[in-house]
Amino acid sequence: MADKRKLQGEIDRCLKKVAEGVEQFEDIWQKGKIWRSEGHLSKLHNAANANQKEKYEADLKKEIKKLQRLRDQIKTWVASNEIKDKRQLVENRKLIETVI
């Protein structure tokens, strides 16, 4: 019984990280869109924006890697026979896959 509670705690923490990661990814994505919409700025301003663009891209890559690790963990749990109700896990895996 303690093993099941421990596993459920791990799953809950993972699902919380998925929600936070998806939100973070979408925030960074929106910031990147704003950057692209300001493409008509002067060359001096574009140099700063180029750095900003690189930062957004690096942040997106970092979030994608986090979400992919979480997705892999979820896939492991879904394949496991220990967990009976896998609906929440499958939904979160699909959420990650649609976001990235």
Biopython code that builds the backbone (N, CA, C, O; Angstrom):
import numpy as np
from Bio.PDB.StructureBuilder import StructureBuilder

atoms = [
    (1, "MET", "N", (0.828, -1.201, 0.000)),
    (1, "MET", "CA", (0.000, 0.000, 0.000)),
    (1, "MET", "C", (0.869, 1.261, 0.000)),
    (1, "MET", "O", (0.553, 2.236, -0.681)),
    (2, "ALA", "N", (1.954, 1.238, 0.759)),
    (2, "ALA", "CA", (2.846, 2.402, 0.797)),
    (2, "ALA", "C", (3.490, 2.635, -0.566)),
    (2, "ALA", "O", (3.727, 3.777, -0.959)),
    (3, "ASP", "N", (3.774, 1.544, -1.287)),
    (3, "ASP", "CA", (4.355, 1.670, -2.625)),
    (3, "ASP", "C", (3.401, 2.386, -3.569)),
    (3, "ASP", "O", (3.818, 3.215, -4.378)),
    (4, "LYS", "N", (2.107, 2.058, -3.458)),
    (4, "LYS", "CA", (1.122, 2.700, -4.328)),
    (4, "LYS", "C", (0.999, 4.188, -4.014)),
    (4, "LYS", "O", (0.860, 5.010, -4.920)),
    (5, "ARG", "N", (1.050, 4.529, -2.728)),
    (5, "ARG", "CA", (0.975, 5.945, -2.355)),
    (5, "ARG", "C", (2.211, 6.694, -2.848)),
    (5, "ARG", "O", (2.108, 7.825, -3.321)),
    (6, "LYS", "N", (3.359, 6.070, -2.738)),
    (6, "LYS", "CA", (4.602, 6.687, -3.202)),
    (6, "LYS", "C", (4.541, 6.901, -4.719)),
    (6, "LYS", "O", (4.897, 7.969, -5.217)),
    (7, "LEU", "N", (4.088, 5.878, -5.444)),
    (7, "LEU", "CA", (3.953, 5.982, -6.894)),
    (7, "LEU", "C", (2.957, 7.072, -7.261)),
    (7, "LEU", "O", (3.214, 7.862, -8.170)),
    (8, "GLN", "N", (1.826, 7.126, -6.568)),
    (8, "GLN", "CA", (0.828, 8.156, -6.848)),
    (8, "GLN", "C", (1.396, 9.545, -6.578)),
    (8, "GLN", "O", (1.093, 10.489, -7.306)),
    (9, "GLY", "N", (2.213, 9.677, -5.543)),
    (9, "GLY", "CA", (2.868, 10.960, -5.261)),
    (9, "GLY", "C", (3.803, 11.367, -6.387)),
    (9, "GLY", "O", (3.835, 12.533, -6.779)),
    (10, "GLU", "N", (4.566, 10.410, -6.911)),
    (10, "GLU", "CA", (5.455, 10.684, -8.038)),
    (10, "GLU", "C", (4.655, 11.114, -9.264)),
    (10, "GLU", "O", (5.024, 12.054, -9.968)),
    (11, "ILE", "N", (3.566, 10.414, -9.501)),
    (11, "ILE", "CA", (2.720, 10.746, -10.659)),
    (11, "ILE", "C", (2.146, 12.147, -10.501)),
    (11, "ILE", "O", (2.152, 12.934, -11.448)),
    (12, "ASP", "N", (1.652, 12.459, -9.314)),
    (12, "ASP", "CA", (1.080, 13.790, -9.076)),
    (12, "ASP", "C", (2.121, 14.884, -9.301)),
    (12, "ASP", "O", (1.820, 15.913, -9.906)),
    (13, "ARG", "N", (3.343, 14.665, -8.815)),
    (13, "ARG", "CA", (4.413, 15.653, -9.007)),
    (13, "ARG", "C", (4.745, 15.798, -10.498)),
    (13, "ARG", "O", (4.974, 16.904, -10.988)),
    (14, "CYS", "N", (4.766, 14.683, -11.198)),
    (14, "CYS", "CA", (5.055, 14.710, -12.632)),
    (14, "CYS", "C", (3.975, 15.485, -13.389)),
    (14, "CYS", "O", (4.284, 16.309, -14.250)),
    (15, "LEU", "N", (2.711, 15.218, -13.064)),
    (15, "LEU", "CA", (1.614, 15.906, -13.751)),
    (15, "LEU", "C", (1.624, 17.404, -13.451)),
    (15, "LEU", "O", (1.283, 18.218, -14.309)),
    (16, "LYS", "N", (2.015, 17.755, -12.240)),
    (16, "LYS", "CA", (2.141, 19.169, -11.883)),
    (16, "LYS", "C", (3.258, 19.816, -12.710)),
    (16, "LYS", "O", (3.104, 20.936, -13.196)),
    (17, "LYS", "N", (4.382, 19.107, -12.868)),
    (17, "LYS", "CA", (5.486, 19.621, -13.675)),
    (17, "LYS", "C", (5.078, 19.755, -15.136)),
    (17, "LYS", "O", (5.508, 20.685, -15.819)),
    (18, "VAL", "N", (4.254, 18.834, -15.618)),
    (18, "VAL", "CA", (3.761, 18.912, -16.998)),
    (18, "VAL", "C", (2.949, 20.198, -17.172)),
    (18, "VAL", "O", (3.157, 20.946, -18.127)),
    (19, "ALA", "N", (2.032, 20.446, -16.251)),
    (19, "ALA", "CA", (1.194, 21.651, -16.343)),
    (19, "ALA", "C", (2.056, 22.913, -16.305)),
    (19, "ALA", "O", (1.839, 23.841, -17.084)),
    (20, "GLU", "N", (3.030, 22.946, -15.400)),
    (20, "GLU", "CA", (3.913, 24.108, -15.306)),
    (20, "GLU", "C", (4.769, 24.255, -16.562)),
    (20, "GLU", "O", (4.973, 25.365, -17.054)),
    (21, "GLY", "N", (5.269, 23.129, -17.079)),
    (21, "GLY", "CA", (6.113, 23.161, -18.267)),
    (21, "GLY", "C", (5.357, 23.624, -19.497)),
    (21, "GLY", "O", (5.884, 24.395, -20.300)),
    (22, "VAL", "N", (4.133, 23.162, -19.649)),
    (22, "VAL", "CA", (3.306, 23.577, -20.791)),
    (22, "VAL", "C", (3.020, 25.074, -20.704)),
    (22, "VAL", "O", (3.097, 25.787, -21.704)),
    (23, "GLU", "N", (2.694, 25.538, -19.513)),
    (23, "GLU", "CA", (2.427, 26.970, -19.325)),
    (23, "GLU", "C", (3.681, 27.790, -19.638)),
    (23, "GLU", "O", (3.606, 28.812, -20.320)),
    (24, "GLN", "N", (4.823, 27.339, -19.138)),
    (24, "GLN", "CA", (6.088, 28.035, -19.391)),
    (24, "GLN", "C", (6.402, 28.058, -20.890)),
    (24, "GLN", "O", (6.798, 29.090, -21.431)),
    (25, "PHE", "N", (6.224, 26.920, -21.549)),
    (25, "PHE", "CA", (6.475, 26.830, -22.987)),
    (25, "PHE", "C", (5.594, 27.822, -23.741)),
    (25, "PHE", "O", (6.077, 28.544, -24.612)),
    (26, "GLU", "N", (4.314, 27.859, -23.412)),
    (26, "GLU", "CA", (3.393, 28.758, -24.109)),
    (26, "GLU", "C", (3.736, 30.222, -23.860)),
    (26, "GLU", "O", (3.603, 31.050, -24.762)),
    (27, "ASP", "N", (4.178, 30.551, -22.643)),
    (27, "ASP", "CA", (4.597, 31.926, -22.354)),
    (27, "ASP", "C", (5.788, 32.324, -23.218)),
    (27, "ASP", "O", (5.800, 33.401, -23.813)),
    (28, "ILE", "N", (6.784, 31.451, -23.283)),
    (28, "ILE", "CA", (7.976, 31.736, -24.084)),
    (28, "ILE", "C", (7.591, 31.838, -25.557)),
    (28, "ILE", "O", (8.081, 32.711, -26.273)),
    (29, "TRP", "N", (6.718, 30.948, -26.000)),
    (29, "TRP", "CA", (6.277, 30.956, -27.400)),
    (29, "TRP", "C", (5.609, 32.291, -27.737)),
    (29, "TRP", "O", (5.877, 32.868, -28.791)),
    (30, "GLN", "N", (4.749, 32.779, -26.854)),
    (30, "GLN", "CA", (4.070, 34.058, -27.091)),
    (30, "GLN", "C", (5.063, 35.212, -27.139)),
    (30, "GLN", "O", (4.925, 36.115, -27.964)),
    (31, "LYS", "N", (6.059, 35.189, -26.263)),
    (31, "LYS", "CA", (7.088, 36.243, -26.280)),
    (31, "LYS", "C", (7.827, 36.222, -27.607)),
    (31, "LYS", "O", (8.143, 37.278, -28.156)),
    (32, "GLY", "N", (8.103, 35.042, -28.127)),
    (32, "GLY", "CA", (8.779, 34.913, -29.417)),
    (32, "GLY", "C", (7.930, 35.456, -30.545)),
    (32, "GLY", "O", (8.456, 36.057, -31.482)),
    (33, "LYS", "N", (6.625, 35.253, -30.470)),
    (33, "LYS", "CA", (5.724, 35.791, -31.499)),
    (33, "LYS", "C", (5.735, 37.304, -31.488)),
    (33, "LYS", "O", (5.711, 37.936, -32.544)),
    (34, "ILE", "N", (5.771, 37.888, -30.303)),
    (34, "ILE", "CA", (5.821, 39.346, -30.195)),
    (34, "ILE", "C", (7.096, 39.854, -30.841)),
    (34, "ILE", "O", (7.092, 40.861, -31.549)),
    (35, "TRP", "N", (8.207, 39.132, -30.584)),
    (35, "TRP", "CA", (9.472, 39.544, -31.186)),
    (35, "TRP", "C", (9.363, 39.557, -32.702)),
    (35, "TRP", "O", (9.816, 40.500, -33.351)),
    (36, "ARG", "N", (8.759, 38.508, -33.273)),
    (36, "ARG", "CA", (8.647, 38.415, -34.726)),
    (36, "ARG", "C", (7.762, 39.519, -35.291)),
    (36, "ARG", "O", (8.001, 39.990, -36.403)),
    (37, "SER", "N", (6.757, 39.934, -34.553)),
    (37, "SER", "CA", (5.853, 40.957, -35.071)),
    (37, "SER", "C", (6.499, 42.341, -35.080)),
    (37, "SER", "O", (5.978, 43.264, -35.707)),
    (38, "GLU", "N", (7.629, 42.492, -34.390)),
    (38, "GLU", "CA", (8.333, 43.772, -34.352)),
    (38, "GLU", "C", (9.500, 43.783, -35.334)),
    (38, "GLU", "O", (10.490, 44.470, -35.082)),
    (39, "GLY", "N", (9.424, 43.059, -36.425)),
    (39, "GLY", "CA", (10.522, 42.901, -37.367)),
    (39, "GLY", "C", (10.890, 44.144, -38.153)),
    (39, "GLY", "O", (11.910, 44.147, -38.842)),
    (40, "HIS", "N", (10.111, 45.179, -38.075)),
    (40, "HIS", "CA", (10.347, 46.389, -38.859)),
    (40, "HIS", "C", (11.220, 47.411, -38.135)),
    (40, "HIS", "O", (11.334, 48.544, -38.602)),
    (41, "LEU", "N", (11.828, 47.057, -37.035)),
    (41, "LEU", "CA", (12.602, 48.005, -36.230)),
    (41, "LEU", "C", (13.964, 48.294, -36.856)),
    (41, "LEU", "O", (14.401, 47.609, -37.781)),
    (42, "SER", "N", (14.619, 49.319, -36.331)),
    (42, "SER", "CA", (15.923, 49.726, -36.858)),
    (42, "SER", "C", (16.989, 48.659, -36.630)),
    (42, "SER", "O", (16.791, 47.737, -35.838)),
    (43, "LYS", "N", (18.134, 48.786, -37.335)),
    (43, "LYS", "CA", (19.210, 47.800, -37.222)),
    (43, "LYS", "C", (19.762, 47.731, -35.804)),
    (43, "LYS", "O", (20.062, 46.643, -35.314)),
    (44, "LEU", "N", (19.897, 48.845, -35.157)),
    (44, "LEU", "CA", (20.418, 48.863, -33.787)),
    (44, "LEU", "C", (19.492, 48.085, -32.862)),
    (44, "LEU", "O", (19.954, 47.304, -32.031)),
    (45, "HIS", "N", (18.238, 48.288, -32.999)),
    (45, "HIS", "CA", (17.265, 47.587, -32.169)),
    (45, "HIS", "C", (17.212, 46.106, -32.531)),
    (45, "HIS", "O", (16.976, 45.264, -31.664)),
    (46, "ASN", "N", (17.432, 45.782, -33.807)),
    (46, "ASN", "CA", (17.423, 44.383, -34.245)),
    (46, "ASN", "C", (18.555, 43.587, -33.625)),
    (46, "ASN", "O", (18.407, 42.388, -33.388)),
    (47, "ALA", "N", (19.684, 44.230, -33.356)),
    (47, "ALA", "CA", (20.793, 43.522, -32.709)),
    (47, "ALA", "C", (20.363, 43.040, -31.331)),
    (47, "ALA", "O", (20.660, 41.910, -30.945)),
    (48, "ALA", "N", (19.669, 43.886, -30.594)),
    (48, "ALA", "CA", (19.166, 43.487, -29.275)),
    (48, "ALA", "C", (18.109, 42.408, -29.437)),
    (48, "ALA", "O", (18.053, 41.460, -28.653)),
    (49, "ASN", "N", (17.275, 42.552, -30.453)),
    (49, "ASN", "CA", (16.230, 41.560, -30.691)),
    (49, "ASN", "C", (16.806, 40.222, -31.123)),
    (49, "ASN", "O", (16.234, 39.177, -30.815)),
    (50, "ALA", "N", (17.931, 40.238, -31.832)),
    (50, "ALA", "CA", (18.567, 38.986, -32.235)),
    (50, "ALA", "C", (19.012, 38.219, -30.991)),
    (50, "ALA", "O", (18.854, 37.001, -30.910)),
    (51, "ASN", "N", (19.566, 38.945, -30.032)),
    (51, "ASN", "CA", (19.953, 38.298, -28.773)),
    (51, "ASN", "C", (18.728, 37.774, -28.045)),
    (51, "ASN", "O", (18.745, 36.683, -27.475)),
    (52, "GLN", "N", (17.673, 38.562, -28.072)),
    (52, "GLN", "CA", (16.425, 38.159, -27.433)),
    (52, "GLN", "C", (15.859, 36.914, -28.107)),
    (52, "GLN", "O", (15.380, 35.999, -27.437)),
    (53, "LYS", "N", (15.915, 36.887, -29.427)),
    (53, "LYS", "CA", (15.416, 35.744, -30.192)),
    (53, "LYS", "C", (16.201, 34.488, -29.812)),
    (53, "LYS", "O", (15.611, 33.431, -29.590)),
    (54, "GLU", "N", (17.520, 34.601, -29.737)),
    (54, "GLU", "CA", (18.351, 33.459, -29.357)),
    (54, "GLU", "C", (18.010, 32.981, -27.952)),
    (54, "GLU", "O", (17.989, 31.780, -27.682)),
    (55, "LYS", "N", (17.742, 33.931, -27.061)),
    (55, "LYS", "CA", (17.378, 33.562, -25.694)),
    (55, "LYS", "C", (16.047, 32.803, -25.693)),
    (55, "LYS", "O", (15.917, 31.776, -25.027)),
    (56, "TYR", "N", (15.072, 33.304, -26.431)),
    (56, "TYR", "CA", (13.777, 32.627, -26.505)),
    (56, "TYR", "C", (13.925, 31.225, -27.093)),
    (56, "TYR", "O", (13.314, 30.273, -26.608)),
    (57, "GLU", "N", (14.743, 31.106, -28.142)),
    (57, "GLU", "CA", (14.950, 29.793, -28.752)),
    (57, "GLU", "C", (15.604, 28.826, -27.772)),
    (57, "GLU", "O", (15.220, 27.660, -27.693)),
    (58, "ALA", "N", (16.593, 29.314, -27.027)),
    (58, "ALA", "CA", (17.265, 28.464, -26.038)),
    (58, "ALA", "C", (16.290, 28.061, -24.932)),
    (58, "ALA", "O", (16.288, 26.914, -24.485)),
    (59, "ASP", "N", (15.472, 29.001, -24.499)),
    (59, "ASP", "CA", (14.481, 28.700, -23.462)),
    (59, "ASP", "C", (13.461, 27.678, -23.958)),
    (59, "ASP", "O", (13.065, 26.777, -23.219)),
    (60, "LEU", "N", (13.039, 27.825, -25.211)),
    (60, "LEU", "CA", (12.089, 26.864, -25.788)),
    (60, "LEU", "C", (12.700, 25.472, -25.861)),
    (60, "LEU", "O", (12.044, 24.484, -25.529)),
    (61, "LYS", "N", (13.941, 25.392, -26.291)),
    (61, "LYS", "CA", (14.610, 24.091, -26.379)),
    (61, "LYS", "C", (14.702, 23.441, -25.003)),
    (61, "LYS", "O", (14.492, 22.237, -24.856)),
    (62, "LYS", "N", (15.017, 24.252, -24.002)),
    (62, "LYS", "CA", (15.123, 23.730, -22.634)),
    (62, "LYS", "C", (13.780, 23.189, -22.157)),
    (62, "LYS", "O", (13.722, 22.116, -21.557)),
    (63, "GLU", "N", (12.705, 23.923, -22.420)),
    (63, "GLU", "CA", (11.374, 23.467, -22.013)),
    (63, "GLU", "C", (10.953, 22.216, -22.784)),
    (63, "GLU", "O", (10.324, 21.317, -22.226)),
    (64, "ILE", "N", (11.301, 22.167, -24.060)),
    (64, "ILE", "CA", (10.968, 20.983, -24.860)),
    (64, "ILE", "C", (11.653, 19.752, -24.285)),
    (64, "ILE", "O", (11.035, 18.695, -24.162)),
    (65, "LYS", "N", (12.919, 19.886, -23.934)),
    (65, "LYS", "CA", (13.650, 18.749, -23.359)),
    (65, "LYS", "C", (13.019, 18.296, -22.048)),
    (65, "LYS", "O", (12.887, 17.098, -21.801)),
    (66, "LYS", "N", (12.630, 19.252, -21.209)),
    (66, "LYS", "CA", (11.963, 18.906, -19.945)),
    (66, "LYS", "C", (10.673, 18.143, -20.212)),
    (66, "LYS", "O", (10.411, 17.100, -19.613)),
    (67, "LEU", "N", (9.878, 18.685, -21.121)),
    (67, "LEU", "CA", (8.601, 18.048, -21.432)),
    (67, "LEU", "C", (8.793, 16.669, -22.056)),
    (67, "LEU", "O", (8.008, 15.757, -21.795)),
    (68, "GLN", "N", (9.821, 16.511, -22.869)),
    (68, "GLN", "CA", (10.087, 15.202, -23.459)),
    (68, "GLN", "C", (10.479, 14.178, -22.387)),
    (68, "GLN", "O", (10.062, 13.021, -22.449)),
    (69, "ARG", "N", (11.282, 14.606, -21.404)),
    (69, "ARG", "CA", (11.636, 13.701, -20.303)),
    (69, "ARG", "C", (10.394, 13.300, -19.519)),
    (69, "ARG", "O", (10.224, 12.134, -19.164)),
    (70, "LEU", "N", (9.533, 14.269, -19.253)),
    (70, "LEU", "CA", (8.293, 13.968, -18.532)),
    (70, "LEU", "C", (7.410, 13.029, -19.353)),
    (70, "LEU", "O", (6.798, 12.110, -18.808)),
    (71, "ARG", "N", (7.346, 13.261, -20.656)),
    (71, "ARG", "CA", (6.558, 12.387, -21.533)),
    (71, "ARG", "C", (7.097, 10.956, -21.507)),
    (71, "ARG", "O", (6.323, 9.999, -21.476)),
    (72, "ASP", "N", (8.401, 10.815, -21.518)),
    (72, "ASP", "CA", (9.002, 9.479, -21.464)),
    (72, "ASP", "C", (8.655, 8.778, -20.154)),
    (72, "ASP", "O", (8.373, 7.580, -20.143)),
    (73, "GLN", "N", (8.675, 9.526, -19.051)),
    (73, "GLN", "CA", (8.305, 8.946, -17.761)),
    (73, "GLN", "C", (6.841, 8.516, -17.771)),
    (73, "GLN", "O", (6.497, 7.448, -17.265)),
    (74, "ILE", "N", (5.989, 9.348, -18.346)),
    (74, "ILE", "CA", (4.567, 9.020, -18.425)),
    (74, "ILE", "C", (4.362, 7.767, -19.271)),
    (74, "ILE", "O", (3.561, 6.902, -18.917)),
    (75, "LYS", "N", (5.083, 7.665, -20.385)),
    (75, "LYS", "CA", (4.970, 6.472, -21.235)),
    (75, "LYS", "C", (5.339, 5.218, -20.455)),
    (75, "LYS", "O", (4.705, 4.176, -20.618)),
    (76, "THR", "N", (6.356, 5.312, -19.612)),
    (76, "THR", "CA", (6.775, 4.171, -18.788)),
    (76, "THR", "C", (5.654, 3.770, -17.843)),
    (76, "THR", "O", (5.363, 2.583, -17.693)),
    (77, "TRP", "N", (5.025, 4.745, -17.208)),
    (77, "TRP", "CA", (3.934, 4.448, -16.286)),
    (77, "TRP", "C", (2.732, 3.860, -17.013)),
    (77, "TRP", "O", (2.079, 2.951, -16.500)),
    (78, "VAL", "N", (2.437, 4.371, -18.203)),
    (78, "VAL", "CA", (1.296, 3.861, -18.971)),
    (78, "VAL", "C", (1.528, 2.393, -19.337)),
    (78, "VAL", "O", (0.595, 1.591, -19.329)),
    (79, "ALA", "N", (2.767, 2.053, -19.653)),
    (79, "ALA", "CA", (3.090, 0.674, -20.016)),
    (79, "ALA", "C", (3.114, -0.253, -18.802)),
    (79, "ALA", "O", (3.068, -1.474, -18.947)),
    (80, "SER", "N", (3.186, 0.328, -17.612)),
    (80, "SER", "CA", (3.270, -0.454, -16.385)),
    (80, "SER", "C", (1.911, -1.048, -16.015)),
    (80, "SER", "O", (0.867, -0.452, -16.280)),
    (81, "ASN", "N", (1.941, -2.222, -15.404)),
    (81, "ASN", "CA", (0.707, -2.862, -14.941)),
    (81, "ASN", "C", (0.302, -2.406, -13.545)),
    (81, "ASN", "O", (-0.784, -2.746, -13.076)),
    (82, "GLU", "N", (1.162, -1.639, -12.877)),
    (82, "GLU", "CA", (0.880, -1.182, -11.510)),
    (82, "GLU", "C", (-0.253, -0.163, -11.467)),
    (82, "GLU", "O", (-0.954, -0.052, -10.462)),
    (83, "ILE", "N", (-0.429, 0.567, -12.538)),
    (83, "ILE", "CA", (-1.413, 1.659, -12.561)),
    (83, "ILE", "C", (-2.640, 1.199, -13.327)),
    (83, "ILE", "O", (-2.553, 0.775, -14.479)),
    (84, "LYS", "N", (-3.776, 1.291, -12.667)),
    (84, "LYS", "CA", (-5.034, 0.839, -13.289)),
    (84, "LYS", "C", (-5.670, 1.934, -14.144)),
    (84, "LYS", "O", (-5.991, 1.710, -15.311)),
    (85, "ASP", "N", (-5.851, 3.127, -13.552)),
    (85, "ASP", "CA", (-6.494, 4.230, -14.274)),
    (85, "ASP", "C", (-5.412, 5.087, -14.941)),
    (85, "ASP", "O", (-4.706, 5.847, -14.278)),
    (86, "LYS", "N", (-5.302, 4.949, -16.233)),
    (86, "LYS", "CA", (-4.233, 5.617, -16.972)),
    (86, "LYS", "C", (-4.729, 6.817, -17.769)),
    (86, "LYS", "O", (-3.970, 7.426, -18.523)),
    (87, "ARG", "N", (-5.996, 7.152, -17.600)),
    (87, "ARG", "CA", (-6.599, 8.249, -18.363)),
    (87, "ARG", "C", (-5.827, 9.556, -18.216)),
    (87, "ARG", "O", (-5.486, 10.204, -19.206)),
    (88, "GLN", "N", (-5.555, 9.933, -16.965)),
    (88, "GLN", "CA", (-4.874, 11.197, -16.691)),
    (88, "GLN", "C", (-3.469, 11.201, -17.305)),
    (88, "GLN", "O", (-3.018, 12.217, -17.834)),
    (89, "LEU", "N", (-2.794, 10.073, -17.229)),
    (89, "LEU", "CA", (-1.457, 9.974, -17.803)),
    (89, "LEU", "C", (-1.502, 10.126, -19.322)),
    (89, "LEU", "O", (-0.693, 10.848, -19.904)),
    (90, "VAL", "N", (-2.443, 9.448, -19.953)),
    (90, "VAL", "CA", (-2.567, 9.512, -21.409)),
    (90, "VAL", "C", (-2.924, 10.933, -21.846)),
    (90, "VAL", "O", (-2.389, 11.428, -22.838)),
    (91, "GLU", "N", (-3.818, 11.585, -21.119)),
    (91, "GLU", "CA", (-4.205, 12.959, -21.454)),
    (91, "GLU", "C", (-3.006, 13.898, -21.377)),
    (91, "GLU", "O", (-2.815, 14.744, -22.251)),
    (92, "ASN", "N", (-2.200, 13.746, -20.328)),
    (92, "ASN", "CA", (-1.024, 14.610, -20.179)),
    (92, "ASN", "C", (0.028, 14.311, -21.241)),
    (92, "ASN", "O", (0.696, 15.226, -21.723)),
    (93, "ARG", "N", (0.183, 13.047, -21.608)),
    (93, "ARG", "CA", (1.117, 12.711, -22.676)),
    (93, "ARG", "C", (0.679, 13.359, -23.987)),
    (93, "ARG", "O", (1.503, 13.907, -24.718)),
    (94, "LYS", "N", (-0.612, 13.294, -24.281)),
    (94, "LYS", "CA", (-1.134, 13.919, -25.499)),
    (94, "LYS", "C", (-0.981, 15.430, -25.455)),
    (94, "LYS", "O", (-0.681, 16.059, -26.470)),
    (95, "LEU", "N", (-1.187, 16.016, -24.275)),
    (95, "LEU", "CA", (-1.013, 17.457, -24.108)),
    (95, "LEU", "C", (0.423, 17.857, -24.464)),
    (95, "LEU", "O", (0.645, 18.821, -25.197)),
    (96, "ILE", "N", (1.369, 17.122, -23.947)),
    (96, "ILE", "CA", (2.780, 17.412, -24.241)),
    (96, "ILE", "C", (3.031, 17.291, -25.740)),
    (96, "ILE", "O", (3.687, 18.148, -26.333)),
    (97, "GLU", "N", (2.520, 16.253, -26.341)),
    (97, "GLU", "CA", (2.764, 16.025, -27.764)),
    (97, "GLU", "C", (2.125, 17.085, -28.650)),
    (97, "GLU", "O", (2.660, 17.402, -29.712)),
    (98, "THR", "N", (0.997, 17.635, -28.233)),
    (98, "THR", "CA", (0.367, 18.689, -29.045)),
    (98, "THR", "C", (1.074, 20.019, -28.870)),
    (98, "THR", "O", (1.109, 20.834, -29.792)),
    (99, "VAL", "N", (1.644, 20.247, -27.680)),
    (99, "VAL", "CA", (2.328, 21.510, -27.425)),
    (99, "VAL", "C", (3.670, 21.567, -28.145)),
    (99, "VAL", "O", (4.013, 22.569, -28.772)),
    (100, "ILE", "N", (4.421, 20.473, -28.045)),
    (100, "ILE", "CA", (5.747, 20.489, -28.674)),
    (100, "ILE", "C", (5.597, 19.952, -30.058)),
    (100, "ILE", "O", (6.579, 19.864, -30.796)),
]
sb = StructureBuilder()
sb.init_structure("model")
sb.init_model(0)
sb.init_chain("A")
sb.init_seg("    ")
for serial, (resi, resn, name, xyz) in enumerate(atoms, 1):
    if name == "N":
        sb.init_residue(resn, " ", resi, " ")
    sb.init_atom(name, np.array(xyz, "f"), 0.0, 1.0, " ", f" {name:<3s}", serial, name[0])
structure = sb.get_structure()
